Amino acid sequence: MDKPEGSSAGDRPPRTDVRARMVVGAVRLLATKGVEGTSFGEVLKATDSPRGSIYHHFPGGKPELLHAALDLASESGLTTMEATHGQPPDVVVERFLALWRLLLDRSQLTAGCAVMAVTVAATDDDLLVHAGTIFRTWTERLTDLFATGGMDVDSARQLAVIVIAATEGAVVLSRAERSAKPFDDVETVLLSMAKSFGAR
């Protein structure tokens, strides 16, 4: 549920906040270049940070940076979704999809999900566990939003899993094909599904 951090000037942390800037940079690199492309060297270059800041801010090395990036990717999206509390399921789904469409649009179809990038490429068990926890958290939050919007809990959880899985897949296909068409198709189906679930 990655909000496109750092996509515009207003999203960037102040230059004095080197650690925050590096974490934002790591999220962007994970989304575009994956785990291998998110080296300290690339993060320093992308954020114009001093080399001495690496182990000052991240004494645990690259894993510590990636854990921080995962937290930011998750929390920023969850915060944005709070605006849909109490709204019908289709409004919640529309908002969720809008986050991903913004990511694809701003990156010109070159960015994906930072959490997915860690899931498919990380060899560190702690990072994989962290990514799994984030996906469960997203599922629980969407389930709660759908239930608050009028759905029974079991149906709300089913829809939450479907929305997350389908959206992640749509982002992957759109990046691979350099076309928004897969995302458009999935969006149409998910919104229709959300409306039908909400009408039960």
NUMI-981706 format. One line per 2 residues: their letters; for each residue x, y, z of N, C-alpha, C, CB. Coordinates in steps of 0.05 Angstrom, whole numbers, plus 5000, padded with zeros to 4 digits. Glycine has a CB too. Example, Ala and Ser with C-alpha at 12.3 -4.5 7.8 and 13.67 -1.06 7.14 Angstrom:
NUMI-981706
as	5264/4886/5156/5246/4910/5156/5264/4934/5156/5226/4911/5181 | 5257/4955/5142/5273/4979/5143/5258/5001/5157/5282/4988/5114
END
This chain:
NUMI-981706
md	5017/4976/5000/5000/5000/5000/5018/5025/5000/4981/5000/5024 | 5038/5024/4984/5059/5044/4985/5049/5071/4974/5083/5035/4970
kp	5049/5091/4991/5045/5118/4981/5070/5126/4967/5038/5139/5004 | 5069/5139/4943/5093/5146/4928/5110/5167/4942/5086/5155/4901
eg	5124/5159/4963/5139/5177/4979/5161/5191/4962/5153/5163/5002 | 5165/5217/4967/5186/5231/4954/5181/5237/4925/5211/5216/4956
ss	5155/5233/4916/5150/5237/4887/5148/5266/4880/5124/5224/4881 | 5144/5284/4899/5144/5312/4894/5158/5326/4917/5116/5323/4890
ag	5164/5352/4912/5180/5366/4932/5166/5366/4960/5184/5395/4924 | 5139/5367/4960/5125/5368/4985/5127/5342/5001/5097/5375/4980
dr	5134/5320/4987/5136/5294/5001/5163/5290/5014/5131/5272/4982 | 5183/5305/5007/5210/5300/5017/5214/5311/5045/5231/5311/4998
pp	5228/5295/5062/5235/5306/5089/5255/5329/5086/5247/5283/5106 | 5257/5346/5106/5276/5367/5106/5304/5357/5102/5275/5384/5131
rt	5321/5372/5088/5348/5362/5083/5364/5356/5108/5363/5383/5066 | 5356/5369/5130/5370/5364/5155/5364/5337/5167/5364/5386/5176
dv	5341/5325/5159/5334/5299/5169/5345/5277/5151/5302/5297/5172 | 5370/5271/5154/5384/5253/5136/5372/5225/5137/5414/5252/5142
ra	5367/5215/5161/5357/5188/5164/5330/5185/5150/5354/5180/5193 | 5312/5204/5154/5285/5202/5142/5288/5203/5112/5267/5225/5152
rm	5306/5220/5102/5310/5223/5073/5320/5197/5061/5329/5246/5067 | 5338/5184/5075/5349/5159/5066/5328/5137/5065/5372/5150/5083
vv	5310/5137/5085/5289/5117/5086/5269/5121/5062/5273/5118/5113 | 5262/5146/5057/5245/5152/5034/5258/5143/5008/5238/5183/5033
ga	5284/5149/5006/5299/5140/4983/5299/5110/4979/5327/5151/4984 | 5302/5096/5002/5302/5067/5001/5275/5056/4991/5309/5055/5028
vr	5253/5068/5000/5226/5060/4991/5224/5063/4961/5204/5076/5005 | 5233/5086/4951/5231/5091/4922/5249/5071/4906/5240/5120/4916
ll	5272/5065/4917/5290/5047/4903/5279/5018/4903/5318/5048/4915 | 5268/5010/4926/5256/4983/4928/5234/4981/4907/5245/4978/4956
at	5218/5002/4905/5195/5001/4886/5203/5001/4857/5178/5026/4891 | 5227/5011/4851/5236/5013/4823/5258/4994/4816/5244/5041/4816
kg	5276/4988/4835/5300/4972/4829/5302/4946/4845/5324/4988/4833 | 5284/4942/4864/5284/4918/4880/5305/4918/4902/5289/4894/4862
ve	5308/4896/4915/5326/4894/4938/5355/4898/4929/5323/4867/4952 | 5363/4885/4907/5391/4887/4899/5398/4915/4891/5396/4868/4875
gt	5379/4930/4880/5384/4957/4871/5383/4978/4893/5365/4965/4850 | 5375/4968/4917/5373/4987/4940/5398/4984/4957/5347/4981/4957
sf	5421/4990/4946/5446/4989/4960/5450/5016/4975/5470/4983/4942 | 5467/5016/4994/5473/5041/5008/5483/5062/4988/5493/5037/5030
ge	5500/5053/4969/5510/5072/4949/5488/5085/4933/5530/5058/4931 | 5469/5069/4924/5447/5080/4909/5429/5098/4926/5430/5057/4898
vl	5425/5091/4951/5409/5108/4969/5423/5135/4974/5404/5094/4996 | 5449/5134/4978/5464/5159/4982/5462/5176/4958/5493/5153/4989
ka	5465/5164/4934/5464/5180/4909/5437/5191/4905/5473/5162/4886 | 5416/5175/4910/5388/5184/4905/5379/5206/4924/5370/5160/4906
td	5391/5206/4948/5382/5225/4969/5402/5247/4974/5376/5210/4994 | 5425/5246/4960/5446/5266/4964/5454/5268/4993/5437/5294/4954
sp	5458/5244/5005/5466/5243/5034/5495/5237/5036/5449/5221/5048 | 5508/5246/5058/5537/5242/5062/5543/5213/5068/5547/5260/5084
rg	5565/5203/5058/5572/5174/5062/5575/5168/5092/5598/5168/5047 | 5583/5186/5107/5587/5181/5136/5561/5176/5151/5601/5204/5149
si	5539/5181/5138/5513/5178/5151/5504/5149/5152/5492/5194/5138 | 5517/5131/5136/5507/5104/5133/5506/5089/5160/5525/5088/5114
yh	5528/5086/5173/5528/5070/5197/5522/5087/5222/5555/5056/5201 | 5522/5113/5218/5513/5131/5240/5483/5127/5244/5520/5160/5234
hf	5468/5127/5221/5439/5125/5223/5429/5096/5222/5426/5141/5201 | 5445/5078/5210/5437/5050/5207/5460/5032/5215/5428/5044/5178
pg	5465/5030/5241/5487/5014/5250/5483/4984/5244/5491/5017/5281 | 5458/4976/5240/5452/4949/5233/5455/4942/5204/5424/4942/5241
gk	5465/4962/5188/5470/4957/5160/5446/4958/5143/5484/4931/5157 | 5448/4946/5119/5426/4947/5100/5400/4935/5110/5434/4932/5075
pe	5400/4913/5126/5375/4903/5136/5360/4923/5153/5380/4878/5153 | 5374/4939/5169/5361/4959/5185/5347/4980/5167/5381/4972/5204
ll	5361/4988/5146/5350/5007/5127/5325/4996/5114/5371/5015/5106 | 5326/4971/5106/5303/4959/5092/5279/4955/5111/5311/4931/5081
ha	5285/4948/5136/5263/4946/5156/5249/4974/5159/5273/4936/5183 | 5265/4995/5160/5254/5022/5163/5238/5029/5138/5276/5042/5168
al	5247/5021/5115/5233/5027/5090/5207/5012/5089/5251/5020/5066 | 5206/4987/5098/5182/4972/5099/5161/4985/5117/5187/4943/5108
dl	5170/4994/5140/5152/5008/5158/5140/5033/5146/5166/5015/5185 | 5156/5049/5133/5147/5073/5120/5127/5067/5098/5170/5090/5110
as	5134/5047/5081/5116/5040/5059/5089/5032/5069/5129/5018/5042 | 5089/5017/5091/5064/5008/5103/5048/5030/5116/5069/4985/5122
es	5061/5045/5133/5047/5064/5150/5035/5087/5134/5066/5075/5170 | 5050/5096/5113/5040/5119/5097/5014/5111/5083/5061/5128/5077
gl	5013/5087/5073/4988/5078/5060/4965/5074/5079/4993/5053/5045 | 4971/5062/5102/4950/5058/5122/4938/5085/5131/4961/5043/5146
tt	4955/5104/5135/4946/5131/5144/4927/5143/5123/4970/5150/5148 | 4934/5140/5098/4917/5151/5076/4890/5137/5076/4931/5148/5049
me	4889/5111/5082/4864/5096/5081/4845/5104/5103/4870/5067/5082 | 4854/5116/5125/4837/5123/5147/4814/5142/5139/4853/5137/5169
at	4818/5157/5117/4797/5175/5108/4772/5161/5099/4808/5193/5086 | 4774/5134/5094/4751/5119/5084/4736/5105/5107/4760/5099/5064
hg	4743/5110/5131/4730/5096/5154/4700/5103/5154/4742/5105/5181 | 4684/5081/5154/4655/5085/5154/4642/5088/5127/4648/5109/5170
qp	4659/5088/5106/4649/5090/5079/4641/5063/5067/4669/5105/5061 | 4624/5061/5047/4617/5036/5034/4642/5022/5023/4597/5040/5012
pd	4641/4995/5019/4664/4980/5010/4676/4990/4983/4656/4952/5006 | 4658/4998/4965/4669/5007/4939/4685/5033/4941/4646/5011/4919
vv	4678/5050/4961/4693/5075/4965/4721/5068/4977/4678/5094/4984 | 4722/5048/4995/4747/5039/5006/4765/5027/4984/4742/5018/5028
ve	4754/5011/4967/4769/4999/4946/4779/5020/4926/4752/4978/4931 | 4762/5039/4920/4769/5060/4902/4793/5076/4913/4745/5079/4897
rf	4793/5082/4938/4815/5096/4951/4841/5079/4950/4808/5104/4980 | 4838/5054/4957/4861/5036/4956/4874/5035/4929/4853/5007/4965
la	4857/5032/4908/4867/5031/4881/4879/5057/4872/4844/5023/4862 | 4868/5079/4882/4878/5106/4875/4907/5109/4884/4861/5128/4887
lw	4915/5097/4907/4942/5099/4917/4961/5086/4897/4945/5085/4944 | 4953/5062/4887/4970/5048/4868/4971/5061/4841/4961/5019/4866
rl	4948/5072/4832/4948/5085/4806/4966/5110/4807/4919/5094/4798 | 4966/5124/4829/4983/5147/4832/5013/5139/4831/4978/5162/4859
ll	5019/5117/4843/5047/5106/4842/5054/5100/4813/5050/5081/4860 | 5037/5086/4799/5043/5079/4771/5045/5104/4754/5021/5060/4760
dr	5026/5123/4757/5026/5147/4741/5051/5164/4745/5001/5163/4746 | 5057/5168/4771/5080/5186/4777/5106/5174/4768/5081/5192/4806
sq	5108/5148/4768/5133/5134/4760/5133/5127/4731/5137/5110/4777 | 5112/5134/4717/5109/5126/4689/5112/5095/4685/5130/5140/4671
lt	5097/5081/4703/5095/5052/4702/5122/5038/4708/5085/5044/4675 | 5139/5051/4723/5165/5038/4730/5167/5030/4759/5188/5057/4723
ag	5148/5038/4776/5150/5032/4804/5128/5012/4812/5147/5057/4821 | 5135/4995/4831/5116/4975/4842/5115/4977/4872/5124/4947/4833
ca	5109/4955/4884/5106/4954/4913/5132/4947/4927/5085/4933/4921 | 5141/4964/4945/5166/4960/4959/5164/4934/4976/5172/4984/4977
vm	5141/4929/4988/5138/4905/5005/5139/4880/4987/5111/4906/5020 | 5127/4881/4964/5129/4858/4946/5158/4854/4937/5111/4863/4921
av	5172/4875/4933/5200/4872/4924/5216/4857/4945/5213/4900/4920 | 5212/4863/4970/5225/4848/4992/5216/4819/4993/5221/4862/5019
tv	5190/4815/4989/5179/4788/4991/5191/4769/4971/5149/4789/4987 | 5195/4779/4946/5205/4761/4925/5235/4759/4923/5194/4771/4898
aa	5250/4777/4936/5279/4777/4932/5295/4776/4958/5286/4802/4918 | 5284/4782/4981/5300/4782/5005/5308/4754/5013/5285/4796/5028
td	5333/4751/5023/5342/4725/5033/5343/4725/5063/5369/4718/5021 | 5338/4748/5075/5339/4751/5104/5311/4743/5115/5346/4781/5112
dd	5311/4723/5132/5286/4713/5143/5271/4735/5159/5291/4689/5162 | 5285/4752/5173/5272/4773/5188/5257/4792/5170/5292/4788/5205
ll	5269/4798/5147/5256/4816/5128/5231/4803/5115/5275/4824/5105 | 5233/4777/5110/5210/4763/5099/5187/4762/5119/5217/4734/5091
vh	5194/4757/5144/5173/4757/5165/5161/4785/5168/5186/4749/5192 | 5177/4806/5166/5168/4833/5167/5148/4839/5144/5191/4853/5167
ag	5156/4831/5120/5138/4835/5097/5112/4820/5101/5152/4825/5071 | 5113/4795/5111/5089/4780/5115/5071/4794/5136/5095/4752/5125
ti	5083/4805/5156/5068/4819/5177/5054/4843/5165/5086/4828/5200 | 5067/4857/5147/5055/4881/5135/5031/4873/5118/5075/4895/5117
fr	5033/4851/5102/5010/4842/5086/4987/4834/5104/5019/4819/5068 | 4993/4821/5126/4971/4814/5145/4959/4839/5157/4982/4796/5167
tw	4975/4859/5163/4965/4884/5174/4946/4898/5154/4988/4902/5182 | 4955/4899/5128/4938/4911/5108/4912/4896/5106/4953/4911/5081
te	4913/4869/5106/4889/4853/5104/4870/4859/5128/4896/4823/5104 | 4881/4860/5152/4865/4866/5175/4853/4894/5174/4882/4863/5201
rl	4868/4913/5164/4858/4940/5163/4835/4943/5142/4880/4960/5156 | 4839/4931/5119/4818/4931/5099/4794/4916/5108/4828/4920/5072
td	4798/4894/5122/4776/4878/5133/4759/4896/5152/4786/4853/5148 | 4773/4910/5169/4759/4927/5188/4744/4950/5174/4780/4940/5208
lf	4756/4962/5154/4743/4983/5139/4718/4973/5124/4763/4996/5119 | 4721/4949/5112/4698/4938/5098/4675/4931/5118/4706/4912/5082
at	4683/4920/5141/4663/4912/5161/4649/4937/5172/4676/4896/5184 | 4665/4958/5177/4654/4983/5187/4635/4995/5166/4676/5003/5194
gg	4640/4989/5141/4624/5000/5119/4599/4983/5114/4640/5001/5094 | 4595/4962/5130/4570/4947/5127/4572/4918/5121/4553/4960/5108
md	4595/4908/5115/4598/4880/5108/4601/4862/5133/4622/4876/5090 | 4593/4836/5130/4599/4817/5152/4629/4812/5152/4582/4791/5149
vd	4639/4803/5174/4668/4801/5177/4680/4781/5158/4674/4794/5206 | 4667/4758/5155/4679/4737/5137/4681/4747/5108/4662/4712/5138
sa	4659/4760/5099/4660/4770/5072/4680/4793/5069/4632/4780/5063 | 4682/4809/5090/4701/4832/5090/4729/4822/5088/4698/4848/5116
rq	4736/4800/5102/4763/4789/5100/4768/4777/5073/4767/4768/5122 | 4749/4763/5061/4752/4752/5035/4758/4774/5014/4727/4736/5026
la	4742/4796/5016/4746/4818/4997/4773/4831/5001/4723/4838/5000 | 4781/4834/5026/4807/4846/5032/4830/4831/5019/4812/4848/5062
vi	4829/4804/5021/4850/4787/5010/4849/4790/4979/4846/4758/5018 | 4826/4789/4968/4823/4791/4938/4833/4817/4928/4793/4787/4930
vi	4826/4839/4942/4834/4866/4933/4865/4869/4934/4821/4887/4951 | 4877/4860/4956/4906/4863/4958/4920/4845/4937/4915/4855/4986
aa	4912/4820/4935/4925/4802/4916/4922/4812/4887/4914/4774/4919 | 4897/4820/4880/4892/4828/4853/4906/4854/4846/4862/4831/4848
te	4907/4872/4865/4920/4898/4860/4950/4894/4857/4914/4918/4882 | 4962/4878/4874/4991/4872/4872/4997/4860/4844/5000/4853/4894
ga	4980/4841/4836/4985/4829/4810/4981/4849/4787/4966/4806/4806 | 4961/4866/4789/4956/4886/4769/4980/4905/4766/4931/4902/4775
vv	4992/4913/4788/5015/4931/4787/5038/4917/4773/5023/4939/4816 | 5043/4892/4780/5064/4876/4767/5060/4875/4737/5066/4848/4779
ls	5036/4868/4728/5030/4866/4700/5033/4892/4685/5001/4855/4696 | 5023/4914/4698/5025/4940/4685/5054/4949/4682/5010/4961/4701
ra	5071/4943/4701/5099/4949/4699/5112/4933/4677/5113/4945/4726 | 5106/4907/4677/5119/4889/4657/5110/4896/4629/5112/4860/4663
er	5085/4903/4625/5075/4909/4599/5077/4939/4591/5046/4901/4597 | 5086/4955/4611/5088/4984/4606/5061/4995/4596/5111/4991/4587
sa	5040/4985/4609/5013/4993/4601/4995/4993/4626/5002/4975/4579 | 4978/5013/4628/4959/5014/4650/4935/4996/4646/4950/5043/4654
kp	4933/4983/4622/4909/4967/4616/4904/4945/4636/4913/4955/4588 | 4924/4929/4645/4919/4909/4665/4907/4921/4690/4944/4893/4671
fd	4918/4943/4699/4909/4956/4723/4880/4966/4719/4927/4980/4731 | 4874/4978/4696/4847/4987/4690/4827/4964/4691/4846/5000/4662
dv	4834/4941/4680/4816/4918/4680/4811/4908/4708/4828/4896/4663 | 4832/4906/4724/4829/4896/4751/4813/4916/4768/4857/4892/4764
et	4817/4942/4763/4802/4962/4778/4772/4959/4772/4812/4990/4770 | 4765/4955/4747/4737/4952/4740/4724/4929/4754/4734/4949/4709
vl	4738/4906/4754/4727/4882/4767/4725/4885/4797/4745/4858/4760 | 4746/4896/4810/4746/4899/4839/4724/4918/4848/4773/4909/4848
ls	4720/4940/4834/4699/4959/4842/4672/4946/4839/4701/4985/4825 | 4668/4931/4818/4642/4917/4814/4638/4897/4836/4641/4903/4787
ma	4660/4882/4843/4658/4862/4864/4652/4875/4891/4685/4847/4866 | 4665/4898/4897/4661/4912/4922/4632/4921/4925/4679/4936/4925
ks	4620/4931/4903/4592/4940/4903/4574/4916/4908/4585/4953/4877 | 4580/4893/4896/4563/4870/4900/4565/4859/4928/4570/4848/4880
fg	4589/4859/4940/4593/4851/4967/4578/4869/4986/4623/4850/4974 | 4580/4895/4981/4567/4914/4998/4537/4913/4997/4576/4942/4991
ar	4526/4903/4975/4497/4902/4972/4485/4878/4985/4490/4902/4942 | 4501/4859/4995/4491/4835/5007/4478/4840/5034/4513/4814/5010
END
